[in-house]
Amino acid sequence: MIKRVLIYVVIIFFVLPVFAQKGAITAKDMKEYVYFLASDSLKGRKPGTAEMNVAAKYILDHFKAAGLKPMADNGFQYFDIVTDVTLGPDNKLSVDGYDATFRKEFIPLAFSSGGEVNASVVFAGYGFDLDLDSLKWNDYSGLDVKGKWVMIFRADPELDKSDSKFIAFSDARSKVLTAKDKGAAGVLLVTPRGLDKDDKLMAVVVENNEVTSGIPVINIRHAVADRILAAKGISADSLENLITAKKKPNSFETGTLVNGGVDVAQKHAKTANVVGLLEGSDKILKDEYLVIGGHYDHLGFGGPNSGSRVPDTNAIHNGADDNASGTAMVMELAKNLSSQRAKLKRSIIFVAFSGEEMGLLGSKYFVNNPPVELKKIKAMFNFDMVGRFDKEKNSISVSGTGTSAEGDSILRVFEKGLPFTVTHSPDGYGPSDHASFYSSNIPVFFFTTGVHMDYHTPSDDAGKLDYNKEKQIGDFSSNLIADIDNLNKDLTFRESGKKEAAGRSGRRLKVTLGIMPDFAGSEKKGLRVDGVTKDGPASKGGMLKGDIIISVHGMKVENIYDYMARLNKLKSGMTVNVEVLRNGKVEILIIQL
Ligand SMILES: [Zn+2]
């Protein structure tokens, strides 16, 4: 990749400065910020890296220069993240004296606790204990698993049904929790052929979640499972066939001894939201706050499970539009609104969030540890991807307009005479940091110019942004925010759309997109969508009947089996990108699960 920064530095020395009014939002400043934040030298602004800290300091310096007061810990609101999981030398598994090969025949799960278990194995089917009106299934009835290994299949016995009632309970964490509740000492997970006919070992995936299972959890391949089952004269394959055909649990003591040890280490790192305060000028109302935010993190060098759409490419994901553009917007708004401070009644907190790409971690941390009482925050304005303006559409999108009684009408006042149109969308829950605030009953406004082909790829570069347009969006936003800041009466919060409590622990709901797939597999290059459920996640993300899904979250989809396996890797509450072929052209949809 070209070092654009150097070229740019040379250029600005030859461009005469444009004299603008003090505090005015300028395209020149926006451009300068984005070129710095999205330069190769910041290596994709991955939370936990030194380069991310450089970005944080850069933002704070500008906040201070704008006259903001640093909040939290001298301007940094620190929080812990898990950046990596490493497997140590003490991973082992032996079945009746046979030593299985680490990484070939078995692998611990990333969320497994460490430790050694030497005990006999109980086979417990799919590991469910469900007693609901709509679904009764107990793989544990009559079994005593206390202090023993429990061997179970992953997923569920209805892998051919995309609307199976089991799906909500079939993720590994839920099953391990059930086994632990029953007193199991460890869990051995077997991949059913229906999920992956090649029985590949599970990937060690960092979940950005420090919660470990409490007991060792090991994924074993069929060859190992069959050894455990040998004394009973049955194979894992035949057990899978039996249970799925009869739709009935089939569990038993195997009598086989397994000695297994798990050695995983989570790598932790610190990252920070950057937080600055602009104090309001009204004696009473300055005790109320608006929040203006945008995330400044991105995907680093990409890679599997990073959210990159080209996960096989190891390259700097500069994230110019996503979200150096929004960060620059927050910095410019800080400068601009600070210059009119005397006119502003309420106080404004400016935040650059970290960890957005890892699951809105920074904004969740902010609302859980707010620097001021949460109920004093009266509205939140989020800017995520505001630099790529589509000249043909000539519009920007503002979401959350239904989260306050007044949102739509106030927007309409400020839209008049703009050089672009503003699309309103009412929902408060969406694929960025405002969702955390909406979940806390705070009215939100989410500004974006939308997704494009460079989204979450190494080619989201600073040279592709329209800075003049971003300045215009900035002026519009500043006027709108100043007006809301000065309202005599607070905005009235309203629920608008689902309020997902994302990131809750315990039983995670398994995801569905809300589509009717083409089960016949008549499309050879992907999975054809034969129907879209009204108001489902896919429908909200813009999916249409006839679309052909070719990838889900950077993972290729060639058929319905791929599709199901991909969905199994996703979690409820995640934001995923789905590539579809529509009329022969590739389109990217952002879908909130
Ligand atoms: Zn992103």
Boltz pocket constraint, residues with backbone or C-beta under 6 A from the ligand:
constraints:
  - pocket:
      binder: B
      contacts: [[A, 322], [A, 357], [A, 456]]
      max_distance: 6.0
